[in-house]
Amino acid sequence: MTAPQAIMDLIERFDRNVESYRSGKYNETQVRLQFINPFFKALGWDVYNEEKNAEAYKDVYHEDAIKSCKGRWQFGENICTKRMDR
């Protein structure tokens, strides 16, 4: 199975500008907006809640404040137990 074209495009863009990204001037928000969000969107996740689901039913919770889980991203339907299963 090959990667979706959108992911291949992200890899190509990263390779083309790797020195800029590693310079220390490229911040976490830029990485998330330009690479991480598009990466998960290419894998089929509704990163931007385009389906307009209620908060409890969103695919992705950015900067989730749930204390029982580790990590900055939570995925899926059941907090902690299924969010990373996809």
DSSP file (Angstrom, degrees, kcal/mol; ACC not computed):
  #  RESIDUE AA STRUCTURE BP1 BP2  ACC     N-H-->O    O-->H-N    N-H-->O    O-->H-N    TCO  KAPPA ALPHA  PHI   PSI    X-CA   Y-CA   Z-CA
    1    1 A M              0   0    0      0, 0.0     2,-0.2     0, 0.0     0, 0.0   0.000 360.0 360.0 360.0 130.4    0.0    0.0    0.0
    2    2 A T        -     0   0    0      1,-0.1     3,-0.1     0, 0.0     0, 0.0  -0.615 360.0 -99.0 -95.1 157.6    1.4    3.4   -1.0
    3    3 A A        -     0   0    0     -2,-0.2    -1,-0.1     1,-0.1     5,-0.1  -0.402  47.4 -93.8 -71.0 148.7    0.9    6.6    1.0
    4    4 A P    >>  -     0   0    0      0, 0.0     4,-1.9     0, 0.0     3,-0.8  -0.272  35.7-113.1 -58.6 150.9   -1.8    9.0   -0.2
    5    5 A Q  H 3> S+     0   0    0      1,-0.3     4,-2.6     2,-0.2     5,-0.2   0.847 116.0  61.1 -57.1 -35.6   -0.6   11.7   -2.5
    6    6 A A  H 3> S+     0   0    0      1,-0.2     4,-1.7     2,-0.2    -1,-0.3   0.879 106.0  46.4 -60.8 -37.2   -1.3   14.4    0.1
    7    7 A I  H <> S+     0   0    0     -3,-0.8     4,-2.3     2,-0.2    -1,-0.2   0.897 110.3  52.4 -71.7 -40.3    1.2   12.7    2.5
    8    8 A M  H  X S+     0   0    0     -4,-1.9     4,-2.4     1,-0.2    -2,-0.2   0.890 108.6  51.9 -60.7 -38.4    3.8   12.4   -0.3
    9    9 A D  H  X S+     0   0    0     -4,-2.6     4,-2.5     2,-0.2    -1,-0.2   0.888 108.0  51.1 -64.9 -39.9    3.3   16.1   -1.0
   10   10 A L  H  X S+     0   0    0     -4,-1.7     4,-2.5     2,-0.2    -2,-0.2   0.916 110.8  48.7 -62.6 -42.8    3.9   16.9    2.7
   11   11 A I  H  X S+     0   0    0     -4,-2.3     4,-2.8     2,-0.2     5,-0.2   0.923 111.6  49.2 -62.8 -44.8    7.1   14.8    2.7
   12   12 A E  H  X S+     0   0    0     -4,-2.4     4,-2.3     1,-0.2    -2,-0.2   0.921 111.7  48.6 -62.0 -44.1    8.3   16.5   -0.5
   13   13 A R  H  X S+     0   0    0     -4,-2.5     4,-1.4     2,-0.2    -1,-0.2   0.917 112.4  48.9 -62.6 -42.6    7.7   20.0    1.0
   14   14 A F  H >< S+     0   0    0     -4,-2.5     3,-0.5     1,-0.2     4,-0.4   0.949 112.3  47.8 -61.6 -48.7    9.5   19.0    4.2
   15   15 A D  H >< S+     0   0    0     -4,-2.8     3,-0.7     1,-0.2     4,-0.2   0.880 110.2  52.9 -59.3 -38.9   12.5   17.7    2.3
   16   16 A R  H 3< S+     0   0    0     -4,-2.3    -1,-0.2     1,-0.2    -2,-0.2   0.796 123.5  26.9 -67.2 -29.3   12.6   20.8    0.1
   17   17 A N  T XX S+     0   0    0     -4,-1.4     4,-1.9    -3,-0.5     3,-0.7   0.077  78.8 127.4-122.3  22.3   12.7   23.1    3.2
   18   18 A V  H <> S+     0   0    0     -3,-0.7     4,-1.9    -4,-0.4     5,-0.1   0.831  72.1  55.5 -55.8 -38.4   14.3   21.0    5.9
   19   19 A E  H 34 S+     0   0    0      1,-0.2     4,-0.4    -4,-0.2    -1,-0.3   0.905 108.1  48.9 -63.2 -40.4   16.9   23.5    6.8
   20   20 A S  H X4 S+     0   0    0     -3,-0.7     3,-1.0     1,-0.2     5,-0.4   0.911 111.2  49.9 -63.8 -42.5   14.3   26.2    7.4
   21   21 A Y  H 3< S+     0   0    0     -4,-1.9     3,-0.5     1,-0.2     5,-0.3   0.816 113.3  45.9 -68.1 -30.4   12.3   23.9    9.6
   22   22 A R  T 3< S+     0   0    0     -4,-1.9    -1,-0.2    -5,-0.2    -2,-0.2   0.410  86.9  92.9 -91.3   1.5   15.3   22.9   11.7
   23   23 A S  S <  S-     0   0    0     -3,-1.0    -1,-0.2    -4,-0.4    -2,-0.1   0.642  97.9-116.0 -72.5 -14.8   16.6   26.5   12.1
   24   24 A G  S    S+     0   0    0     -3,-0.5    -1,-0.1    -4,-0.2    -3,-0.1   0.336  99.6  91.4  93.6  -7.4   14.8   27.0   15.4
   25   25 A K        +     0   0    0     -5,-0.4     2,-0.7     2,-0.1    -4,-0.1   0.552  63.5  88.2 -94.2 -10.3   12.5   29.7   13.9
   26   26 A Y  S    S-     0   0    0     -6,-0.3    -2,-0.1    -5,-0.3     2,-0.1  -0.810  71.9-154.1 -92.6 115.9    9.8   27.3   12.9
   27   27 A N     >  -     0   0    0     -2,-0.7     4,-2.0     1,-0.1     5,-0.2  -0.325  26.6-101.8 -95.9 173.7    7.4   26.9   15.9
   28   28 A E  H  > S+     0   0    0      1,-0.2     4,-2.5     2,-0.2     5,-0.2   0.859 118.7  54.1 -59.9 -40.7    5.1   24.2   17.1
   29   29 A T  H  > S+     0   0    0      1,-0.2     4,-2.7     2,-0.2    -1,-0.2   0.913 107.9  50.2 -63.0 -42.2    2.0   25.9   15.8
   30   30 A Q  H  > S+     0   0    0      2,-0.2     4,-2.6     1,-0.2     5,-0.3   0.913 110.6  49.9 -61.8 -42.6    3.4   26.2   12.3
   31   31 A V  H  X>S+     0   0    0     -4,-2.0     4,-2.3     2,-0.2     5,-2.0   0.931 112.7  47.3 -60.7 -45.7    4.3   22.5   12.4
   32   32 A R  I  <>S+     0   0    0     -4,-2.5     5,-3.0     3,-0.2    -2,-0.2   0.934 117.1  41.4 -62.7 -46.8    0.8   21.6   13.5
   33   33 A L  I  <5S+     0   0    0     -4,-2.7    -1,-0.2     1,-0.2    -2,-0.2   0.863 124.1  35.3 -71.4 -36.3   -1.0   23.7   10.9
   34   34 A Q  I  <5S+     0   0    0     -4,-2.6    -2,-0.2    -5,-0.2    -1,-0.2   0.678 136.6   6.6 -95.5 -18.4    1.3   23.0    8.0
   35   35 A F  I  X5S+     0   0    0     -4,-2.3     4,-2.0    -5,-0.3    -3,-0.2   0.683 122.2  47.6-129.3 -52.0    2.1   19.3    8.6
   36   36 A I  I  ><S+     0   0    0     -5,-2.0     4,-2.3     2,-0.2     5,-0.3   0.954 113.7  45.1 -68.4 -50.9    0.4   17.5   11.4
   37   37 A N  H  ><S+     0   0    0     -5,-3.0     4,-2.3     1,-0.2     5,-0.2   0.947 116.3  46.1 -58.6 -49.2   -3.2   18.5   10.7
   38   38 A P  H  > S+     0   0    0      0, 0.0     4,-2.3     0, 0.0    -1,-0.2   0.857 109.8  56.6 -62.5 -32.4   -2.9   17.9    6.9
   39   39 A F  H  X S+     0   0    0     -4,-2.0     4,-1.0     2,-0.2    -2,-0.2   0.956 111.2  40.8 -61.7 -51.5   -1.2   14.5    7.7
   40   40 A F  H  <>S+     0   0    0     -4,-2.3     5,-2.2     1,-0.2    -1,-0.2   0.854 112.7  55.5 -68.8 -33.1   -4.1   13.2    9.8
   41   41 A K  H ><5S+     0   0    0     -4,-2.3     3,-1.8    -5,-0.3    -1,-0.2   0.915 104.7  53.8 -62.0 -41.8   -6.7   14.7    7.3
   42   42 A A  H 3<5S+     0   0    0     -4,-2.3    -1,-0.2     1,-0.3    -2,-0.2   0.776 103.9  56.7 -63.6 -26.0   -5.0   12.7    4.5
   43   43 A L  T 3<5S-     0   0    0     -4,-1.0    -1,-0.3    -3,-0.2    -2,-0.2   0.446 128.8 -97.6 -84.9  -0.2   -5.5    9.6    6.7
   44   44 A G  T < 5S+     0   0    0     -3,-1.8     2,-0.2     1,-0.3    -3,-0.2   0.487  76.0 140.1 102.6   3.2   -9.2   10.3    6.8
   45   45 A W      < -     0   0    0     -5,-2.2     2,-1.8     1,-0.1    -1,-0.3  -0.581  58.0-126.1 -80.6 143.3   -9.6   12.0   10.1
   46   46 A D    >   +     0   0    0     -2,-0.2     3,-1.4     1,-0.2    14,-0.6  -0.568  42.2 167.8 -85.3  73.5  -12.0   14.9   10.4
   47   47 A V  T 3  S+     0   0    0     -2,-1.8    -1,-0.2     1,-0.3    15,-0.1   0.827  73.6  39.4 -60.7 -37.0   -9.3   17.2   11.8
   48   48 A Y  T 3  S-     0   0    0     -3,-0.2    -1,-0.3   -11,-0.1     4,-0.1   0.218 110.1-115.1-101.8  14.0  -11.3   20.4   11.4
   49   49 A N    X   +     0   0    0     -3,-1.4     3,-1.7     1,-0.1    -2,-0.1   0.898  54.2 162.5  51.6  46.5  -14.7   19.0   12.4
   50   50 A E  T 3   +     0   0    0      1,-0.3    -1,-0.1     2,-0.1    -3,-0.0   0.716  69.8  64.0 -65.9 -21.2  -16.0   19.6    8.9
   51   51 A E  T 3  S-     0   0    0     -5,-0.1    -1,-0.3     2,-0.0    -2,-0.1   0.561 106.2-132.1 -77.5  -7.5  -18.8   17.2    9.7
   52   52 A K    <   +     0   0    0     -3,-1.7    -2,-0.1     1,-0.2     2,-0.1   0.868  40.6 175.3  58.6  41.9  -19.9   19.7   12.3
   53   53 A N        -     0   0    0      1,-0.1    -1,-0.2     4,-0.1     5,-0.1  -0.394  37.7 -96.6 -72.9 153.1  -20.3   17.1   15.0
   54   54 A A    >   -     0   0    0      1,-0.1     3,-2.4    -2,-0.1     4,-0.5  -0.296  45.2 -98.5 -62.2 157.5  -21.1   18.1   18.6
   55   55 A E  G >  S+     0   0    0      1,-0.3     3,-1.0     2,-0.2    -1,-0.1   0.842 123.4  55.7 -49.6 -41.5  -18.1   18.3   20.9
   56   56 A A  G 3  S+     0   0    0      1,-0.2    -1,-0.3     0, 0.0    -2,-0.0   0.657 111.9  43.5 -69.0 -15.0  -18.6   14.8   22.3
   57   57 A Y  G <  S+     0   0    0     -3,-2.4    -1,-0.2     3,-0.0    -2,-0.2   0.282  80.3 125.8-116.9   9.4  -18.6   13.3   18.8
   58   58 A K    <   -     0   0    0     -3,-1.0     3,-0.1    -4,-0.5   -11,-0.1  -0.342  58.1-136.6 -67.6 150.6  -15.7   15.0   17.1
   59   59 A D  S    S+     0   0    0    -13,-0.4    17,-2.3     1,-0.2     2,-0.4   0.874  87.6  33.0 -71.1 -39.0  -12.9   12.8   15.6
   60   60 A V  E     -A   75   0A   0    -14,-0.6     2,-0.6    15,-0.2    15,-0.2  -0.969  60.3-163.7-130.0 133.5  -10.1   15.0   16.9
   61   61 A Y  E >   -A   74   0A   0     13,-2.4    13,-1.4    -2,-0.4     3,-0.8  -0.961  19.7-147.2-114.3 112.1   -9.7   17.0   20.1
   62   62 A H  E 3  S-A   73   0A   0     -2,-0.6    11,-0.2     1,-0.3     3,-0.1  -0.606  78.7  -4.6 -80.7 136.5   -6.8   19.5   19.8
   63   63 A E  T 3  S-     0   0    0      9,-1.3    -1,-0.3    -2,-0.3    10,-0.2   0.897  90.5-155.7  50.5  46.5   -5.0   20.2   23.1
   64   64 A D    <   -     0   0    0      8,-0.9    -1,-0.2    -3,-0.8     5,-0.0  -0.256  13.4-151.5 -59.1 136.3   -7.4   18.0   25.0
   65   65 A A        +     0   0    0     -3,-0.1     2,-0.4     2,-0.0    -1,-0.1   0.232  49.7 131.8 -94.8  12.4   -7.7   18.9   28.6
   66   66 A I    >   -     0   0    0      1,-0.2     3,-1.0     2,-0.1    -2,-0.0  -0.547  46.3-155.2 -71.0 121.8   -8.7   15.4   29.8
   67   67 A K  T 3  S+     0   0    0     -2,-0.4    -1,-0.2     1,-0.2    -3,-0.0   0.720  84.0  62.7 -74.5 -23.1   -6.4   14.7   32.7
   68   68 A S  T 3  S+     0   0    0      2,-0.0     2,-0.3     0, 0.0    -1,-0.2   0.560  96.7  68.4 -82.9  -5.8   -6.5   10.9   32.5
   69   69 A C  S <  S-     0   0    0     -3,-1.0     2,-0.3     2,-0.1     5,-0.0  -0.816  72.0-138.7-112.7 152.0   -4.9   10.8   29.1
   70   70 A K        +     0   0    0     -2,-0.3     3,-0.1    10,-0.1     2,-0.1  -0.797  60.3  48.8-104.3 152.8   -1.4   11.6   28.0
   71   71 A G  S    S-     0   0    0     -2,-0.3    -2,-0.1     1,-0.1     3,-0.0  -0.162  79.2-100.4 104.6 161.5   -0.6   13.5   24.9
   72   72 A R  S    S+     0   0    0     -9,-0.1    -9,-1.3    -2,-0.1    -8,-0.9   0.611 100.6  56.9 -95.1 -14.7   -1.8   16.6   23.2
   73   73 A W  E     -A   62   0A   0    -10,-0.2     2,-0.4   -11,-0.2   -11,-0.2  -0.936  60.3-169.1-119.5 140.8   -4.0   15.0   20.6
   74   74 A Q  E     -A   61   0A   0    -13,-1.4   -13,-2.4    -2,-0.4     2,-0.3  -0.996  10.5-166.1-127.9 136.5   -6.9   12.7   21.3
   75   75 A F  E     +A   60   0A   0     -2,-0.4    10,-0.2   -15,-0.2   -15,-0.2  -0.909  37.4  10.4-123.3 147.6   -8.6   10.7   18.5
   76   76 A G  S    S-     0   0    0    -17,-2.3     7,-0.2    -2,-0.3     3,-0.1  -0.424  88.8 -52.7  98.1-160.2  -11.9    8.8   18.2
   77   77 A E  S    S+     0   0    0      1,-0.2     2,-0.6     5,-0.1    -1,-0.2   0.831 110.2  51.6 -97.0 -37.1  -15.0    8.2   20.0
   78   78 A N  S  >>S-     0   0    0     -3,-0.2     4,-2.0     2,-0.0     5,-1.0  -0.915  89.8-113.2-112.3 119.6  -14.1    7.1   23.5
   79   79 A I  T  45S-     0   0    0     -2,-0.6     2,-2.0     1,-0.2    -3,-0.1  -0.200  89.5 -14.8 -52.7 130.2  -11.7    9.2   25.5
   80   80 A C  T  45S+     0   0    0      1,-0.2     4,-0.3    -5,-0.1    -1,-0.2  -0.174 129.0  67.7  71.4 -41.9   -8.4    7.4   26.1
   81   81 A T  T  45S+     0   0    0     -2,-2.0    -1,-0.2     1,-0.1    -2,-0.2   0.872 118.1   9.2 -81.6 -35.8   -9.6    3.9   25.2
   82   82 A K  T ><5S+     0   0    0     -4,-2.0     3,-1.6    -7,-0.1     4,-0.4   0.489  97.3  96.6-121.9  -5.5  -10.2    4.2   21.5
   83   83 A R  T 3 <S+     0   0    0     -5,-1.0     3,-0.3     1,-0.3    -2,-0.1   0.808  94.5  37.6 -63.1 -30.4   -8.9    7.5   20.4
   84   84 A M  T 3  S+     0   0    0     -4,-0.3    -1,-0.3     1,-0.2    -8,-0.1   0.324  93.8  90.1-101.4   8.5   -5.5    6.1   19.2
   85   85 A D    <         0   0    0     -3,-1.6    -1,-0.2   -10,-0.2    -2,-0.1   0.673 360.0 360.0 -79.0 -17.3   -6.9    2.9   17.7
   86   86 A R              0   0    0     -4,-0.4    -1,-0.2    -3,-0.3    -2,-0.1   0.497 360.0 360.0 -74.8 360.0   -7.6    4.1   14.2
